[in-house]
Amino acid sequence: MTTNEFSGQESGDSPNERRAEWERFSMTVLNGNGSGYVNVRNDSHENPGKHIYSVHVANGRADGCSCPDAIYRGAHCKHQCAVEQRPLVLSSADAASAQTPCVAADGGEVIGK
C-alpha cells in the first residue's frame, strides 16, 4: 500500500482503486425508503452525463454497481472503490440503507424509525 499525497489515505494496488483516487467523481446519496444507493458521475469523462452509475451500500461496504465492469465482469469497480474512499458518503448511504420505514397505525403518513 502507498499513501495518496493529496488525501493522506492509503491506497491499494488494484487498478480500480487507483482510478478511483485520481478520476473526478460527483456523488449523490439517495434517500428515502432505505435506499442505500449513491449515484456516481464520472466528471473526468468527456461526456459525464452518460457515465452515471448507481452504487449500492450496505453494512459499511459498497456491494454492487450498475456499471458494465461490475455487472458483466463481477468486479469491485472503480465506482464502488470511489464510494468506499469517501467515508462521509459511505456512512451516509449506509445509514440510509439501514432505515426501516414505518406506517402509522391509523393509516397516516410514513415516518422514519
C-alpha distances in whole Angstrom, upper triangle without the diagonal:
4,7,10,13,15,14,12,10,6,6,5,6,10,13,14,11,11,15,15,13,16,19,21,22,25,25,28,28,32,34,37,38,34,33,29,28,26,28,25,26,24,26,24,27,30,32,30,33,32,29,29,27,27,25,26,24,25,24,21,20,20,22,24,25,28,26,27,23,23,27,28,25,23,20,18,18,17,20,18,15,16,19,16,14,17,18,22,23,21,23,26,26,26,29,31,30,31,35,38,41,44,47,50,53,56,54,53,49,46,44,41,40
4,7,9,12,12,10,8,5,5,7,8,12,13,15,11,10,14,14,12,14,17,20,21,24,25,28,28,32,34,37,38,35,33,30,29,27,28,25,26,24,25,23,25,29,31,29,32,32,28,28,28,28,25,27,25,27,26,23,21,22,24,25,26,29,27,28,25,25,29,29,26,26,22,20,19,17,20,19,16,16,19,17,14,17,18,22,22,22,24,27,27,27,29,31,31,33,36,39,42,45,48,51,54,57,55,53,50,47,45,41,41
4,6,9,8,6,5,4,6,9,11,14,15,16,12,11,14,14,11,13,16,18,20,22,23,26,27,30,32,36,37,34,32,29,28,26,27,24,25,23,23,22,25,28,30,28,31,31,28,28,27,28,25,26,25,26,25,22,21,22,24,26,26,29,27,29,26,26,30,31,28,27,23,21,20,18,20,19,16,16,18,16,13,15,16,19,21,20,22,25,25,25,28,30,30,32,34,38,40,44,47,50,53,55,53,52,48,45,43,40,40
4,6,6,5,5,6,6,10,12,14,14,15,11,10,12,12,8,10,13,15,17,19,20,24,25,28,31,34,36,33,31,28,26,24,24,21,22,20,20,18,22,25,27,25,28,28,25,25,25,26,23,25,24,26,26,22,21,21,24,25,24,27,25,27,24,25,29,30,27,27,23,20,19,16,18,18,14,14,16,15,11,13,15,18,19,19,21,23,24,25,27,29,29,31,34,37,39,43,46,49,52,54,52,50,47,44,42,39,39
4,6,5,8,9,10,14,15,18,17,18,15,13,15,14,11,11,15,16,18,21,22,25,27,30,33,36,38,35,34,30,29,26,26,23,24,21,21,19,23,26,28,26,29,30,27,27,27,28,26,28,27,29,29,25,24,24,27,28,28,30,28,30,28,28,32,33,31,30,26,24,22,19,21,21,18,16,19,18,14,16,18,20,21,22,23,25,26,27,29,31,32,34,36,40,42,45,48,51,54,56,54,52,49,46,44,41,41
4,6,8,11,11,15,17,18,18,18,15,13,14,13,10,10,13,13,15,17,19,22,24,27,30,33,36,33,31,28,27,23,24,21,21,19,18,17,21,24,25,23,26,28,25,25,25,26,24,26,25,28,28,24,23,23,26,27,26,28,27,29,27,27,31,32,30,30,26,23,22,18,19,20,17,15,17,17,13,13,16,17,18,19,21,23,24,25,27,29,30,32,34,37,39,43,46,48,52,53,52,49,46,43,41,38,39
4,5,9,10,14,16,18,18,17,14,13,14,12,9,11,13,13,15,16,17,20,21,25,27,31,33,30,28,25,24,21,22,19,20,19,18,18,22,25,26,23,26,27,24,24,24,24,22,24,22,24,24,20,20,20,23,25,24,27,26,28,26,26,29,31,29,28,25,21,20,17,18,18,15,13,14,14,10,10,12,14,15,16,18,20,21,22,24,26,27,28,30,34,36,39,43,45,48,50,49,46,43,40,38,35,35
4,7,9,13,16,18,19,18,15,14,16,15,11,13,16,17,18,20,20,23,24,28,29,33,35,32,30,27,26,24,25,22,23,22,22,21,25,28,29,27,30,31,27,27,27,27,24,26,24,25,25,21,21,21,25,26,26,29,28,30,27,27,31,33,30,29,26,22,22,19,20,19,16,15,16,15,11,12,13,16,17,18,19,21,23,23,25,27,28,29,32,35,38,41,44,47,50,52,50,48,45,42,40,36,36
4,6,10,13,15,16,15,12,12,14,12,10,13,15,16,17,19,19,22,22,26,27,31,32,29,28,24,24,21,23,20,22,21,21,21,24,27,29,26,28,29,26,25,24,24,21,23,21,22,21,18,17,18,21,23,23,26,25,27,25,24,28,30,27,26,22,19,19,16,17,16,13,12,14,12,8,10,11,14,15,15,17,19,20,21,23,25,26,27,29,33,35,39,42,45,48,50,48,46,43,40,38,34,34
4,7,10,12,14,14,10,11,14,12,10,13,16,18,19,21,21,24,24,27,29,33,34,30,29,25,25,23,24,22,23,22,23,22,25,28,30,27,30,30,26,26,25,25,22,23,21,22,21,18,17,18,21,22,23,26,25,27,24,23,27,28,26,24,21,18,18,16,17,16,13,13,15,12,9,12,13,17,18,17,19,21,22,22,24,26,27,28,31,34,37,40,43,46,49,51,50,48,45,42,40,36,36
4,7,9,10,11,7,7,10,10,8,11,14,16,17,20,20,23,23,27,29,32,33,30,28,25,24,21,22,20,21,19,21,19,22,25,27,25,27,27,24,24,22,23,20,22,20,22,21,18,16,16,19,20,21,24,22,23,20,20,24,25,22,21,18,15,15,13,15,14,10,11,14,11,9,12,14,17,18,17,19,22,22,22,25,26,26,28,31,34,37,40,43,46,49,52,50,48,45,42,40,37,36
4,6,8,9,6,7,11,10,10,13,15,18,18,21,21,24,24,27,30,33,33,30,28,25,24,22,23,20,22,20,22,21,23,26,28,25,28,27,24,24,22,23,20,21,20,21,21,18,16,16,18,19,19,22,21,22,18,18,22,23,20,19,15,13,13,12,15,13,10,12,14,12,11,14,16,19,19,18,20,23,22,22,25,27,26,28,31,34,37,40,44,47,49,52,50,49,46,42,41,37,37
4,7,9,7,7,10,12,11,13,16,19,20,23,23,26,27,30,32,35,36,33,30,27,26,24,25,22,23,21,23,21,22,26,28,26,29,28,24,25,23,24,21,23,22,24,23,21,18,18,19,20,20,23,21,21,18,18,22,22,19,18,15,13,13,12,16,15,12,14,17,15,14,17,19,23,22,21,24,26,25,25,29,30,29,31,34,37,39,43,46,49,52,55,53,52,48,45,43,40,40
4,5,5,6,9,10,11,13,14,18,18,21,22,25,25,28,30,33,34,31,28,25,23,22,22,19,21,18,21,19,20,24,25,23,26,25,21,22,20,21,19,20,20,22,22,20,17,16,17,17,17,20,17,18,14,15,18,18,15,15,11,10,10,10,13,13,10,12,15,14,13,17,19,22,21,20,23,25,24,24,27,28,27,29,32,35,38,41,44,48,50,53,50,50,46,43,42,39,39
4,5,5,6,8,10,11,12,15,16,20,20,24,25,27,30,33,34,31,28,25,23,21,21,18,18,16,18,16,17,20,22,20,23,22,18,20,19,20,18,21,21,23,24,22,19,17,18,18,17,19,16,16,12,14,17,17,14,15,11,11,9,8,12,13,10,12,15,15,14,17,20,23,21,20,24,26,24,25,28,29,28,30,33,36,38,42,45,48,51,53,51,50,47,43,42,39,40
4,5,5,6,9,10,10,13,13,17,17,20,21,23,26,29,30,27,25,22,20,18,17,14,15,13,16,14,15,19,20,18,21,19,16,16,15,16,14,17,17,20,21,19,16,13,15,14,13,15,13,13,10,11,15,15,13,13,9,8,6,4,8,9,7,9,12,12,12,15,17,20,18,17,21,22,21,21,25,25,24,27,30,32,35,38,41,45,47,50,47,46,43,39,39,36,36
4,6,5,6,9,10,13,13,16,17,20,20,23,26,29,30,27,25,21,20,17,18,15,16,14,17,15,17,21,22,20,22,22,18,18,17,17,15,17,17,19,20,17,14,13,15,15,15,17,15,17,13,14,17,18,16,15,12,9,8,6,9,9,6,7,11,10,9,12,15,18,16,15,19,21,20,20,23,24,24,26,29,32,34,38,41,44,47,49,47,46,42,39,38,35,35
4,5,5,7,9,12,13,17,18,21,22,25,28,32,33,30,28,24,22,20,20,16,17,14,16,14,16,19,21,19,22,22,18,19,18,20,18,20,20,23,23,20,18,16,18,18,18,20,17,18,15,16,20,21,18,18,14,12,11,8,11,12,9,9,13,13,11,14,17,19,18,18,21,23,22,23,26,27,27,29,32,35,37,41,44,47,50,52,50,48,45,42,41,38,38
4,5,5,6,9,11,14,16,19,21,24,27,30,31,29,26,23,21,18,17,14,14,11,13,10,12,16,17,16,19,18,15,16,16,17,16,19,20,23,24,21,18,16,18,17,16,17,15,16,13,15,18,19,17,17,14,12,10,6,9,11,9,8,12,13,11,14,17,19,18,18,21,23,21,23,26,26,26,29,31,34,36,40,43,46,49,51,48,47,44,40,40,37,38
4,6,6,8,8,12,12,16,17,20,23,27,28,26,23,20,18,15,15,11,12,10,12,11,13,17,18,15,18,18,14,14,14,15,13,16,16,19,21,18,15,13,16,15,14,16,14,16,14,14,18,19,17,17,14,11,9,5,7,8,6,5,9,9,8,10,14,16,14,14,18,19,18,19,22,23,23,25,28,31,33,36,39,42,46,47,45,44,40,37,36,33,34
4,6,8,9,13,14,18,19,22,25,29,30,28,25,22,20,17,17,14,14,12,13,12,14,18,19,17,20,20,17,17,17,18,16,19,19,22,22,19,17,16,18,19,17,20,18,20,17,18,21,23,21,21,17,14,12,9,10,12,8,7,10,11,8,10,13,16,15,15,18,20,19,21,24,24,25,27,29,33,35,38,41,44,47,49,47,45,42,39,38,35,35
4,6,9,13,15,19,21,24,27,31,33,30,28,25,22,19,18,15,14,11,11,9,12,15,17,15,19,19,16,17,18,20,18,22,22,25,26,22,20,19,21,21,19,21,18,20,18,19,23,24,22,22,19,17,14,10,12,14,12,10,13,14,11,13,17,18,17,18,21,22,22,24,27,27,28,30,32,35,37,41,44,47,50,52,49,48,44,41,40,37,38
4,6,10,13,16,19,22,25,29,31,29,26,23,20,17,15,12,10,7,8,6,9,12,14,12,15,16,12,14,15,17,16,20,20,24,25,22,20,18,20,19,17,18,16,18,16,18,21,22,21,21,18,16,13,9,10,13,11,9,12,14,12,13,17,18,16,18,21,22,21,23,26,26,26,29,31,34,35,39,42,45,48,50,47,45,42,39,38,36,37
4,7,10,14,16,19,23,26,29,27,24,22,19,15,14,10,8,6,5,5,9,12,13,10,13,15,12,12,14,16,16,19,20,23,25,22,20,18,21,20,17,18,16,19,18,19,22,24,23,23,20,18,15,11,11,14,13,9,12,14,12,12,16,16,15,17,20,20,19,22,24,24,25,28,29,32,34,37,40,43,46,47,45,43,39,37,36,33,35
4,6,10,13,16,19,23,25,23,20,18,15,11,10,6,5,5,5,7,10,13,13,9,12,13,10,10,11,12,13,16,17,20,22,20,18,15,18,17,15,15,14,17,17,17,20,22,22,21,19,16,13,10,8,11,11,8,9,12,11,11,14,14,12,14,17,17,16,19,21,20,21,25,26,29,30,34,36,39,42,44,41,39,36,33,32,30,32
4,7,10,13,16,20,22,21,18,17,14,10,8,6,5,7,7,10,12,14,13,10,11,13,11,9,11,12,12,15,16,20,22,20,18,16,19,18,15,16,15,19,19,19,21,24,24,23,21,19,16,13,10,13,13,10,10,14,13,11,14,13,11,13,16,15,14,18,19,18,20,23,24,27,28,31,33,36,40,41,38,36,33,30,29,27,29
4,7,9,13,16,19,17,15,13,10,6,6,5,6,9,10,13,15,17,16,12,13,14,12,9,10,10,10,12,13,17,19,17,16,13,16,15,13,14,15,18,18,18,20,23,23,22,20,17,15,13,10,11,13,9,8,12,12,10,12,11,8,10,13,11,11,14,16,15,16,19,20,23,24,28,30,33,36,37,35,33,29,27,26,24,25
4,6,9,13,16,15,12,11,8,5,5,7,9,12,13,16,17,20,18,14,14,16,14,10,11,9,10,12,13,16,18,17,16,14,17,16,14,15,16,20,20,19,21,24,25,23,22,19,17,16,12,13,15,12,10,14,15,12,14,11,8,11,13,10,9,13,14,12,14,17,17,20,21,24,27,29,33,34,31,29,26,23,22,20,23
4,6,10,13,11,9,8,6,4,6,9,12,15,16,20,21,23,21,18,17,18,16,13,12,10,10,10,10,13,15,14,14,12,15,15,14,15,17,21,21,19,21,24,25,23,22,19,18,17,13,13,15,13,10,13,14,12,12,10,7,9,10,7,6,10,10,8,11,14,14,17,17,21,23,26,30,31,29,27,23,20,19,17,19
4,7,10,9,7,7,5,6,7,11,13,17,19,22,22,25,22,19,17,19,17,13,12,9,10,10,11,13,16,16,16,14,16,15,14,15,17,21,22,20,21,24,25,23,23,20,19,19,15,15,18,16,13,16,18,15,16,14,10,12,12,9,7,11,11,8,10,13,12,15,15,18,21,23,27,28,26,24,20,17,17,15,17
4,7,7,6,7,8,9,11,14,17,21,22,25,26,28,26,22,21,22,21,17,16,13,13,12,12,14,16,16,17,16,17,17,17,18,20,24,25,23,23,27,28,26,26,23,23,22,19,18,21,19,16,18,20,17,17,14,12,13,13,9,8,10,9,6,8,11,10,12,12,15,17,20,23,25,22,20,17,14,13,11,14
4,6,6,9,10,12,14,18,20,24,26,29,29,31,29,25,23,25,23,20,18,15,15,14,14,15,17,18,19,18,19,19,19,19,22,26,27,24,25,28,30,27,28,25,25,25,22,21,24,22,19,21,23,21,20,18,16,16,15,12,11,12,11,7,9,11,8,10,8,12,14,17,20,21,19,17,14,11,10,9,12
4,6,9,11,14,16,19,22,26,28,31,31,34,31,28,26,26,25,21,19,16,16,14,14,14,16,18,19,18,18,18,19,19,23,26,27,24,24,28,29,27,27,25,25,26,23,21,24,24,20,22,25,23,22,20,18,17,16,14,12,13,11,8,8,9,7,7,6,9,12,15,18,20,17,16,13,10,10,9,11
4,6,9,12,15,18,21,25,27,30,30,33,30,27,26,26,24,21,18,15,14,11,11,10,13,14,15,15,15,16,17,18,21,25,25,22,22,26,27,24,25,22,23,24,20,19,21,21,18,19,22,20,19,17,15,14,13,11,9,9,8,5,4,6,5,6,7,11,14,17,20,22,20,19,16,12,12,9,11
4,5,9,11,15,18,21,24,26,27,29,27,23,22,22,21,17,15,11,11,8,9,10,13,14,14,13,13,13,14,14,18,21,22,19,19,23,24,22,22,20,20,21,17,16,19,19,15,17,20,18,18,16,14,13,13,11,8,9,9,6,5,9,8,10,11,14,17,20,23,25,22,22,18,15,15,13,14
4,7,10,13,17,19,22,25,25,28,26,22,22,22,20,16,14,10,8,6,5,7,10,10,10,9,10,11,12,14,17,20,20,17,18,22,23,20,20,17,17,18,15,13,16,15,12,13,16,15,14,13,10,9,10,8,5,6,7,5,4,8,9,11,13,17,20,23,26,28,26,25,21,18,17,14,15
4,7,9,13,16,19,21,22,24,22,19,18,18,16,12,10,6,6,5,6,9,12,12,11,9,10,9,9,11,13,17,18,15,16,20,21,18,18,16,15,15,12,11,14,13,10,13,15,14,14,14,10,10,11,10,6,8,10,8,8,11,12,15,16,20,22,26,28,30,28,27,23,20,20,17,19
4,6,10,13,15,18,18,21,19,16,15,16,14,10,8,6,5,7,8,11,14,13,12,9,11,10,9,11,13,16,17,15,16,20,20,19,18,15,14,13,10,9,12,11,8,11,13,12,13,12,8,9,11,9,7,10,12,10,11,14,15,18,19,23,25,28,31,33,31,29,26,23,22,20,21
4,7,10,12,15,15,18,16,12,12,12,10,7,6,4,6,9,11,15,18,16,15,12,14,12,9,10,11,15,16,15,16,19,20,19,18,16,14,13,9,11,13,11,10,13,15,13,15,14,11,12,15,13,10,14,16,13,14,18,18,21,21,25,27,30,34,35,32,31,27,24,24,22,24
4,7,9,12,12,15,14,10,10,11,8,5,5,6,7,11,12,16,19,17,15,12,14,12,10,10,10,14,14,14,16,18,19,18,16,14,12,10,7,9,11,9,8,12,13,12,15,14,11,12,15,14,12,15,18,16,17,20,21,24,25,29,31,34,37,39,36,34,31,28,28,25,27
4,6,9,9,12,10,6,7,8,6,4,7,9,11,14,16,20,23,21,19,16,18,15,12,12,11,14,15,15,17,19,20,20,18,17,13,11,9,12,13,11,11,15,15,14,17,17,14,15,19,17,16,19,21,20,20,24,25,27,28,32,34,37,40,41,38,37,33,31,30,28,30
4,5,6,9,9,5,8,9,6,7,9,12,13,16,18,22,24,22,20,17,19,17,13,13,11,14,14,15,17,19,19,20,17,16,13,10,9,12,13,10,12,15,15,15,18,18,15,17,21,20,18,21,24,23,23,27,28,30,31,35,37,40,44,45,42,40,37,34,34,32,34
4,5,8,8,5,8,10,8,9,12,15,16,20,21,25,27,25,23,20,22,20,17,17,15,18,18,19,21,23,23,23,21,20,16,13,12,15,16,13,14,18,17,16,20,19,17,19,22,21,20,24,26,25,26,29,30,33,33,37,39,42,45,47,44,42,38,36,35,33,35
4,7,8,7,11,12,10,12,14,17,18,22,23,27,29,26,24,21,23,21,18,18,16,18,17,19,22,23,22,23,21,19,16,13,13,16,16,13,16,18,17,17,21,21,19,21,24,24,23,26,28,27,28,31,33,36,36,40,42,45,49,50,47,45,42,39,39,37,38
4,5,5,9,9,7,10,13,17,18,22,24,27,30,28,25,22,24,21,18,17,14,16,16,18,20,21,21,22,20,20,16,13,13,17,17,15,17,20,19,20,23,24,21,23,26,26,24,27,30,28,29,32,34,36,37,41,43,46,49,50,47,45,42,39,39,37,39
4,6,9,9,9,13,16,19,21,25,27,31,33,31,29,25,27,24,21,20,17,18,19,21,23,23,24,25,23,23,19,17,17,21,21,19,21,24,23,23,27,27,24,26,30,29,27,30,33,31,32,35,36,39,39,43,45,48,51,52,49,47,44,41,41,40,42
4,6,6,7,10,13,17,19,23,26,29,32,30,28,25,26,23,19,18,15,17,18,20,21,22,23,25,23,23,19,17,16,20,21,19,20,24,23,23,27,26,23,25,29,27,26,29,31,29,30,33,34,36,37,40,42,45,48,49,46,44,41,39,39,37,40
4,5,5,7,11,14,16,20,22,26,29,27,25,21,23,20,17,15,14,16,17,19,20,21,22,23,21,21,17,15,13,17,18,16,17,20,20,20,23,23,20,22,25,23,22,25,27,26,26,30,31,33,33,37,39,42,45,46,43,41,38,35,35,34,36
4,5,6,10,13,16,19,22,26,29,27,25,22,23,20,17,15,14,16,18,19,20,21,23,24,23,22,19,17,15,18,20,18,18,22,22,21,24,23,20,22,25,23,22,25,27,25,25,29,29,32,31,35,36,39,43,43,40,39,35,33,33,32,35
4,6,9,13,16,19,22,26,29,28,25,21,22,19,15,13,11,13,15,17,17,18,20,21,20,20,17,16,14,18,20,18,19,22,23,22,26,25,22,23,26,25,23,26,28,26,26,30,30,32,32,36,37,40,44,44,41,40,36,34,35,34,36
4,6,10,13,16,19,23,26,24,22,18,19,16,12,11,9,11,12,14,15,16,18,18,17,17,13,12,10,14,16,14,15,19,19,19,22,22,19,20,23,22,20,23,25,23,24,27,28,30,31,35,36,40,43,44,41,39,36,34,34,32,34
4,7,10,13,16,20,23,22,19,16,17,14,10,9,8,12,13,13,14,17,18,18,17,16,13,12,10,12,15,13,13,17,18,17,20,20,16,17,20,19,17,20,22,20,20,24,25,27,27,31,33,36,39,40,37,36,32,30,30,28,30
4,7,10,13,17,20,19,16,13,13,10,7,5,6,9,11,10,11,14,15,15,14,13,11,11,8,10,13,12,12,15,16,16,19,19,15,15,19,17,15,17,20,18,17,21,22,24,25,29,31,34,37,39,35,34,31,28,29,27,29
4,7,10,13,17,16,14,10,11,8,6,5,8,11,13,11,12,15,16,15,15,13,12,12,8,9,13,12,11,14,16,15,17,17,13,13,16,15,11,14,16,14,14,17,19,20,21,25,27,31,34,35,32,31,28,25,25,23,25
4,7,10,13,13,10,7,8,6,4,7,9,12,12,10,11,15,15,14,13,11,10,10,7,6,10,10,8,10,13,13,14,15,11,10,13,13,10,11,14,13,12,15,17,19,21,25,27,31,34,36,33,32,29,25,25,23,24
4,7,10,10,8,6,6,5,6,9,11,15,15,11,13,16,17,14,14,12,12,13,10,8,12,12,10,11,14,14,15,15,12,10,12,12,8,9,12,11,9,12,14,16,18,22,25,28,31,33,30,30,27,23,23,20,21
4,7,7,6,4,6,7,9,12,15,18,17,14,16,19,19,16,15,12,13,14,12,9,11,12,9,9,13,12,12,12,10,7,9,9,6,6,9,9,7,10,13,15,17,21,24,27,30,33,30,30,26,23,22,19,19
4,6,6,7,7,9,12,15,18,20,20,16,18,21,21,17,17,14,16,17,15,12,14,15,12,11,15,15,13,14,12,9,9,11,8,5,8,9,6,8,11,13,16,20,23,26,29,31,29,29,26,22,21,18,18
4,6,8,9,12,15,19,21,23,22,19,20,24,23,19,19,16,18,19,17,14,15,16,13,12,15,15,13,14,13,10,9,11,10,6,9,11,8,8,12,14,18,21,24,27,30,32,31,30,28,24,22,19,18
4,7,9,12,15,18,20,23,21,18,21,24,23,19,18,15,16,17,15,12,12,13,10,8,12,11,9,11,10,7,7,10,9,6,9,11,10,10,14,17,20,23,27,29,32,35,33,32,29,26,24,20,20
4,6,9,12,15,17,19,18,15,17,20,19,16,14,11,13,13,12,8,9,11,9,7,10,11,10,12,11,7,9,12,10,8,11,13,11,12,16,18,21,25,28,31,34,37,35,34,31,27,26,23,22
4,6,8,12,13,16,14,11,14,17,16,13,12,8,10,11,9,5,8,9,7,6,10,11,11,13,11,8,10,12,9,9,13,13,11,14,17,19,22,25,29,32,34,37,35,34,31,27,26,23,23
4,7,11,13,15,13,10,12,15,14,11,10,8,10,12,11,7,10,12,10,10,14,15,15,17,14,11,14,15,12,11,15,15,12,14,17,19,22,25,28,32,34,37,34,34,31,28,27,24,24
4,7,9,11,11,7,8,12,12,9,9,8,9,11,9,7,11,12,11,12,15,16,17,18,15,13,16,16,13,13,16,16,13,16,19,20,22,26,29,32,35,37,34,34,31,28,27,25,25
4,6,8,9,6,7,11,11,10,9,8,7,10,7,7,10,11,11,12,15,16,18,18,15,14,17,17,14,15,18,17,15,18,20,22,24,27,30,34,36,38,35,35,32,28,28,26,27
4,7,8,7,6,10,12,11,11,11,10,12,9,10,14,14,14,16,18,19,21,21,18,17,20,19,16,17,20,19,17,21,22,24,25,28,30,34,37,38,35,35,32,29,29,27,29
4,6,6,6,8,10,10,10,10,8,10,8,10,13,13,14,16,18,19,21,22,19,18,22,21,18,20,23,21,20,24,25,27,28,32,34,38,40,42,39,38,35,32,32,31,32
4,5,5,6,7,9,9,11,9,11,11,12,15,16,17,19,21,22,24,26,22,21,25,25,22,23,26,25,23,27,29,30,31,35,37,41,43,45,42,41,38,35,36,34,35
4,6,6,5,7,6,8,6,9,10,11,12,14,15,17,18,20,23,24,21,20,24,24,21,22,26,25,23,26,29,30,32,36,38,42,44,46,43,43,40,37,37,35,36
4,6,6,5,5,6,6,9,9,9,11,14,14,15,17,19,21,23,20,18,21,22,19,19,23,22,20,23,26,27,29,33,35,39,41,43,40,40,37,34,34,32,32
4,6,6,8,10,9,13,12,12,15,17,17,18,21,22,24,25,22,21,24,24,20,21,25,23,21,24,26,27,29,32,35,38,40,42,39,39,37,33,34,32,33
4,6,8,11,11,14,15,15,17,19,20,21,23,25,27,29,25,24,27,27,24,25,28,27,25,28,30,31,33,36,38,42,44,46,43,43,40,37,38,36,37
4,5,9,9,13,14,14,15,18,19,19,21,24,26,28,25,23,26,27,24,25,28,27,25,28,31,32,34,37,40,43,46,48,45,45,42,39,39,37,37
4,7,8,12,13,12,14,17,17,17,20,22,24,26,23,21,24,25,22,21,25,25,22,25,27,29,31,34,37,41,43,45,42,42,40,36,36,34,34
4,5,9,11,9,11,14,15,15,17,19,21,23,21,19,22,23,20,21,24,24,22,25,27,29,31,35,38,41,44,46,43,43,40,37,36,34,34
4,7,8,6,7,10,11,11,13,16,17,20,17,15,18,20,17,17,21,21,19,22,25,27,29,33,36,39,42,44,42,41,38,35,34,31,32
4,5,5,6,9,10,11,12,15,17,19,16,15,19,20,17,18,22,22,20,23,26,28,30,34,37,40,43,45,42,41,38,35,34,32,32
4,5,5,6,9,10,10,13,15,17,15,14,18,19,17,18,22,22,21,24,26,29,31,35,37,41,44,46,43,42,39,35,35,32,33
4,5,5,6,9,10,11,14,15,12,12,16,16,14,16,19,18,18,21,23,26,28,31,34,37,40,42,40,38,35,32,31,29,30
4,5,5,6,9,10,12,14,11,10,13,14,12,13,17,17,16,18,21,24,26,29,32,36,39,41,38,37,34,31,30,27,28
4,5,5,6,9,11,14,12,10,14,16,14,15,18,19,18,21,23,26,28,32,35,38,41,44,41,40,37,33,32,29,30
4,5,5,7,10,12,10,9,13,14,13,15,18,18,18,21,23,26,28,32,35,38,41,43,41,39,36,33,31,28,29
4,5,5,8,9,6,6,10,11,9,11,14,14,14,17,19,22,24,28,31,34,37,39,37,36,32,29,28,25,25
4,5,6,9,8,6,9,11,11,11,14,15,15,17,20,23,25,29,32,35,38,40,38,37,34,30,29,26,26
4,6,9,9,8,11,13,13,14,16,18,18,20,23,26,28,32,35,38,41,43,41,40,36,33,31,28,28
4,6,6,6,9,10,11,12,14,16,17,18,21,24,26,30,33,35,39,41,39,37,34,30,29,25,26
4,6,5,6,8,10,10,12,14,15,16,18,22,24,28,31,34,37,39,37,35,32,29,27,23,23
4,5,5,6,9,10,11,12,14,15,17,21,22,26,29,31,34,36,35,33,29,26,24,21,21
4,6,5,6,8,10,11,12,14,16,19,21,25,28,30,33,35,33,32,28,25,23,20,21
4,6,5,6,9,10,11,12,15,18,20,24,27,30,33,35,33,32,28,25,23,20,20
4,6,5,6,9,10,10,13,16,19,22,25,28,31,33,32,30,27,23,21,18,18
4,5,5,6,9,10,11,15,17,20,23,25,29,31,29,27,24,21,19,15,16
4,5,5,6,9,10,14,15,19,22,25,28,30,28,27,23,20,18,15,16
4,5,5,6,9,12,15,18,22,25,27,30,28,27,24,20,19,15,15
4,5,5,7,10,13,16,19,22,25,27,26,24,21,18,16,12,12
4,5,5,9,11,14,17,20,23,25,23,22,19,15,14,10,11
4,6,8,11,14,17,21,23,26,24,23,20,16,15,12,12
4,6,10,13,16,19,22,24,23,22,20,16,14,11,10
4,6,9,13,16,18,21,20,19,16,12,10,7,7
4,6,10,13,15,18,17,16,14,10,9,7,6
4,7,10,13,15,13,13,10,7,6,5,6
4,7,9,12,10,10,9,6,5,6,6
4,6,8,7,7,6,5,6,9,10
4,5,5,5,6,6,7,10,11
4,5,7,10,10,11,14,14
4,5,9,11,12,16,16
4,7,9,11,14,16
4,7,9,13,15
4,6,10,13
4,7,10
4,7
4
